[in-house]
Amino acid sequence: MRLKWLAVLGLVLTGCQGADEATVGGEEALVVSSAASLIPVLEPLAASYTRSGGATVELNFAASSVLAAQIVNGAPVDLFISADRFQMERVTTAGRVAQPGPVDLLSNRLAFVAPAGSPLALAAAGDLLVAESARIAIADPTGVPAGVYARAYLEAAGLWEALEPRLLPTQNVRAALATVEGGDAEVGIVYDTDARSTSGVKTLLVVAEGEGPVIAYPAAVLTESTMSAEARRFLDYLLGADARAVFEAAGFGLAGAH
């Protein structure tokens, strides 16, 4: 059943190994479903963990809302890392989170970006009202965390109604970033860490802490994990000094101390 589910996941998710590689050398892989915004950091960290003697890690990336729905519907996942607390709460309410419950791993900030060669400049988000022809790529604001955060910020700033007709909703935050990189949108609202991960965009504006929504990344071992001890070891690794240095270098905030 676990391998069948992983094959299904592999049709819609990207990972550091294919879904048909859920067993490596006869050993079961640790399955980690993670918010797409963590792709640049989790892929190398998972590889490093395996090299250091840990299990092979099967990474499944998508919008947290998609991953939460899959877990609630029985996907055989060992560890879930969400880009917001609401999606983690969905999984918790469904009885899928093991005790002692979720732990906040990271934090982030919103950033406004443009294609690298764009002449556009923003002193404040309200300047988008002047740039009337600018299309704005965001993750789906009806459920994907990055889009929900972006909508909350624009609503608080009194800009949502004016800008909504120009929004280009995408599947997840990495897709919004790619839309801007490809020139299909003049502006994107993504995470600060996404903006830093590529030379294909330039950062116009980073929303300061306290001025935007609280962006937290909770992580939890799941109740039906067949590798719960290994999942906890991997989570401990992500909370440890070496991994946290990688997260910090990529622009993530560190939630608490380990």
FIVO-68341 format. One record per atom (N, C-alpha, C): x, y, z. Coordinates in steps of 0.001 Angstrom, whole numbers, plus 500000, padded with zeros to 6 digits. Example, Ala and Ser with C-alpha at 12.3 -4.5 7.8 and 13.67 -1.06 7.14 Angstrom:
REM FIVO-68341
513190494310507800512300495500507800513200496700507800512850497750507080513670498940507140512900500030507870
//
This chain:
REM FIVO-68341
500831498800500000500000500000500000500870501257500000501937501222500810502847502374500884503467502671499529503950501635498829504568501839497525503555502296496495502303501791496587501263502222495654500984503709495821500870504170497080500639505579497347501804506422496842503023505957497053504185506719496610504226506850495096503781505816494400503716505908492945502725506979492518501603507084493240500631508127492948501217509502493227501886509646494371502512510919494705503515511326493648504228510366493110505263510663492139504730511237490841503421511093490579502840511639489371502668513149489449502570513676490685502268515096490829503301515863491641504243515189492238505199515858493104506611515661492587507489516579492962508896516415492633509618515944493867510692515186493675511445514706494835512887514503494476513719514236495477515136514025495200515372512607494709514375511717494860514409510421494209513043510200493598512943509329492608511654509005492022510839508186492982509497508198492796508626507477493711508839505979493643509368505470492512509621504039492423510908503658493136511558504627493786512773504351494540512512504447496042511287504121496446510934504204497854511658503158498681512200502164498024513111501247498691514434501304497961515508501430498700516840501531498112517705500448498733518228499574497894519053498485498406518278497600499357516956497479499127516134496636499968515678497313501248516109498565501474515730499278502680514677500328502356513703500467503253512638501432503059513166502845503251512691503766502399513112505164502501512188505929503439512726506958504055511959507853504892511223508838503985509909508911504117509103509756503244508789511073503950509236512162503349509040513496503910508263514338502907507077514797503293506291515706502458506518517121502962506960517989502059507390519324502472506869520412501546506633521569502131506280522763501366507308523007500265506813523401499089507684523580497925508756524634498140508506525597499009509496526656499237510771526156499902510763524910500374511957524359501019512836523546500065512460523473498802513226522671497840514726522995497864515134524267497789516573524544497679517394524115498886516758524007500055517524523651501248517333522193501664516131521661501502515903520295501960516586519256501079516696519505499793517353518522498921518804518278499351519623519322499501520997519057499954521070518546501381520175518990502253520201518522503641519824517041503731518861516618502925518486515203502923519646514341502443520325514800501393521470514054500886522583513983501926522822515075502628523847515111503669523485514178504811522219514150505176521760513269506256522017511805505895521718511440504671521936510057504228523422509717504218524243510651503733525689510413503686526272510225505086525653510869506075526161510786507437525693509534508174524967508655507471524542507398508069523059507272508306522280508322507978520837508254508127520194507505506981518913507299507081518169506601506037518122507436504759517855506778503642517561507497502407516253508259502608516234509508502149515059510360502343514362510572501007513089510223500956512242510467499778511494511770500009511838512812499247511242514130499432510112514349498436508947514694498946507804515041498119507476516510498347507544517316497281507321518751497398506041519161496678505267520006497304504079520595496695503601521704497617502491522340497254501862523287498162501447522554499431501578523204500568501233522560501840499783522093501865498892522837501209497484522458501173497287521138500440498031520939499370497959519681498611498496518532499458499622518755500103500229517709500920499337517343502105498749518354502743497871518086503880496687517235503455496110517548502302494974516765501810495381515324501540496555515120500977497025513764500700497230512981502001497799513638503004498036512968504284496714512607504955495775513537504958494465513280505552493778512101504859494032511970503564493414510892502783494225509598502773495266509535503610495949508266503809497301508100503180497881509143502617499220509013502034500211508567503115501068507591502816501992507029503810503224507900504004503066508972504748504136509951504962504666509812506382505979509933506528506604509832507843506730511174508544507053512215507777507287513542508355506668514580507434505934515529508014505284516591507247505856517926507696506290518746506720506760520101507000505881521052506207505084521817506902504120522721506282504665524140506262504138524943505332504522526355505289503557527228506082502591526603506745501764527375507666501121526465508706500670527074509778500104526298510883498715525770510561497979526460509694496626526022509377496618524644508727497514524426507754497560523123507090498020522032508050498933522364508954499339521394509959498168521067510887497354522080511197496194521855512058495197520915511385495060521015510065494184520078509341494622518642509573495916518432509487496467517085509659496330516644511117496545517574512031496415517261513459494973516890513801494023517659513299492608517413513560492177516058513019492791515619511936492478514316511345493122513165512105493865513481513172494488512447513974495742511854513380496397512586512489497573512047511801498904512496512402498882513397513387500127513896513978500433513153515268501634512599515351502052511854516539502448512812517662502351512329518881502797513103520032504322513188520048504907514297520497504295515389521254503693516494520401503517516269519117502894517261518258503883518049517426503381519032516666504250519806515773505231520697516522506348520961515868507325521916516381507616522923515273507656524204515601507994525217514601509472525086514244509725524939512958511085524728512465511715526025511979510958526802511192511510527976510519510477529083510433510931530246510004510037531351509667510525531982508363509696532863507791510026533457506506509360534823506403509627535531505307509000536824505046508551536860503591507579537695503303507144537900501922508088538857501202508226538649499897509037539546499076508331539798497754508436541003497252507955541361495922509151541285494978508994540588493865510096540405492926509664540792491516510657541004490666510447541287489251511509540548488460511316540353487150512382539739486344513692540505486519514792539789486419516099540368486735516392541662485975515951541753484741516256542940483943515193544017483985514226543883484838513111544833484881513555546196485395513016547282484819513323548624485335512417549010486503511471548152486854510500548475487888511166548631489255510683549590490027511149549783491406509931550037492284509997549561493523508909549772494481509495550313495779508954551427496242509310551911497565508356551334498600507151551005498142506132550418498995505185549625498103504455548679498698503545547850497907502506548698497185502120549821497766501134550689497148501567551256495811502867551230495533503362551716494242502840550867493092502364549661493384501792548819492332500519549423491756499878550301492501498694550977491983499051551897490833500275552412490847500739553292489772501164552465488566501795551303488827502223550412487737501017549607487258500109550279486585498795549708486288498820548524485343499865548390484546499910547288483584500608546050484134501125546135485333501918545035485890501011543882486312501287542697485749500620541468486197501401540919487381500675540347488336501284539954489607501059538465489839502126537687489862502045536244490094502077535962491595501122535173492066501134534725493456500687533269493496501020532580494559500463531246494763498965531390495002498218530333494717496768530352494835496343530925496194495669532087496204495337532729497472494155532095498201493540531077497600492399530437498254492815529292499170494086528850499095494466527729499941495952527509500114496755527906499138498202527698499222498790528743500180499573528319501176500028529262502201500637530555501671501545530486500711502182531721500234501156532680499645500155532134498966499097532976498418498174533526499491497883532714500493497056533163501618497765534294502368499073534118502586499850535169503244499842536454502415500029536303501091500064537476500210498723538207500245497641537453500206496318538089500254496116538822501583496509538180502677496354538809503989497120540126504054498325540122503489499134541338503507498485542432502661498038542080501461497425543075500570496111543597501144495340542728501784494101543182502405494382544153503543495368543821504367495719544702505486496208546068504997496840546066503809497349547315503239496288548053502434495089547475502326494015548102501561494210548049500063494961547043499584495308546962498167494638545808497438494035544890498178493565543650497554492550543902496434491528544661496686490473544847495687491007545499494419491899546448494564492442547144493396493359546241492574494103545359493258495097544541492553494566543176492117493483542718492702492994541366492416492797541084490924492271542017490126492087541716488690493394541455487946494512541867488512495797541712487830496597540518488347496016539767489284496728538646489874496718537424488960497842536698488963497968535439488231498218534335489248497158533648489727497346532579490723498082531388490123498977530788490893499742529630490433499615528489491442500130527337491038499960526120491836500642526192493194501804526811493252502531526972494511503504528137494364504234528429495418505083529612495417506243529484494426506753528270494237507843528105493274507343528325491845506082527992491601505497528260490286505318529759490080504957530480491132504856531937491024506217532542490698507247532040491355508602532504491084508982532232489631508688531033489143509018530672487761508255531532486755507038531922487108506246532776486225506919534128486041507491534650487107508204535926487011509523535733486274510247534683486605511520534417485927511330534301484423510238533680484006509971533479482584509409534700481887509165535775482630508654536993482017507163537000481776506433536042482339504990535985482150504239536823483164504946537417484099504381538377485042505451539414485339505024540640485509505978541721485788506390541762487250505536541201488115505795541213489553505356539873490124506005539437491187505568538255491909505639538517493399504743537877494136504812537924495599505158536520496060506366536366496565506894535059496941507516535179498327508199534147498764508945534234500011510306534878499750510832535537500745512166536129500649513196535075500255513060533863500794514015532800500475513938532384499021512740532427498418512611532120496992513325533182496164513139534436496543513784535526495823515300535389495848515828534924496973517277534775497114517834533561496380516962532639496007517430531356495475517763531384493994517518532495493313517725532539491874518233533906491435519019533915490356519465535173489762518481535639488692517399534881488504516432535215487464515449536297487854515448536683489134514584537776489578515395538752490412514847539948490565515425540919491494514373541233492552514822541489493752513916541795494846513575543283494835512281543568494789511809544945494808511563545437496229511041544528497060510629544923498397510499543676499263511036543711500464510852542633501441509979543182502558508933542455502896508025542885503951508698542645505303508883543691506045509577543594507321508763542791508330509464542107509230508780541390510306507959542375511116506763541990511449505870542869512176504935543642511271505284543735509976504432544433509011503633543462508148504000542203508200503303541205507404502809540070508275502176539066507670501685537922508448502830537111509025502561536439510139503548535547510736503624534285509875504799534009509312504997532865508420505825531824509159505179530744509553505840529697510325505821528386509566506849527583509775506974526258509160506962525192510260505788524676510629505756523598511616506074522251510978506687521375511747507030520028511276506528519019512297506102517849511818505584516834512735505786515439512158506106514501513040506101513075512703504647512626512693504305511736511779502918511336511600502627509989512253501374509815512666500991508661513474501162507326512761500937507304511462500999506035510736502365505777510110503364506540510521504717506316510023505210504927510416505815504244509465506450502956509758507907503141510147508351504413510147509747504729510480509775505917511428508933505896512461508786507057513324510081507425514044510853506440514473512115506740515157513080507443514205513146506967512966514017507599511965513503508987511616512182509145511542511598510452511252511976511459512338511950511018513586512336511914514687513821512261514612514636511294514204516074511571514061516312512603512962515576512469511857515745513438510776515263514819511210514154514876511937513676516165512434514690516768513399515271515954514262516324516449515161517505516996514366517837516317513259518923516779512390518588518161511816517333518344511386516925519632510824516912520735511881516746520364513133516771521329514231518181521580514762519139520797514283520509520893514764521299522021514122522470522259514657523278523418514264523672523405512791524072522249512259524530522204510864523408522570509898522228521972510117521103522259509228520633523695509393520609524156510609520124525513510841521035526561510214522318526255510107523234527159509411522875527238507931522475526104507356522058526082505947520779526883505768519813526682506658518562527429506580518809528934506702519631529304507652519895530723507888520591531359506694521522530632506081522225531156504906521275531384503737520200530580503681519220530717502603518204531811502896518250532392504092517357533499504411516202533158505331516095531892505752515029531526506667515330532034508077514274532385508797514416532658510204514398531345510974515061531308512110515123530090512917514135530215514056513222529268514138512180529301515164512713528678516451512921529481517467513374528977518763514816528514518720515190527709519651516550527163519735516471525704520089517449524929519612517475523484519868518576523168520864
//
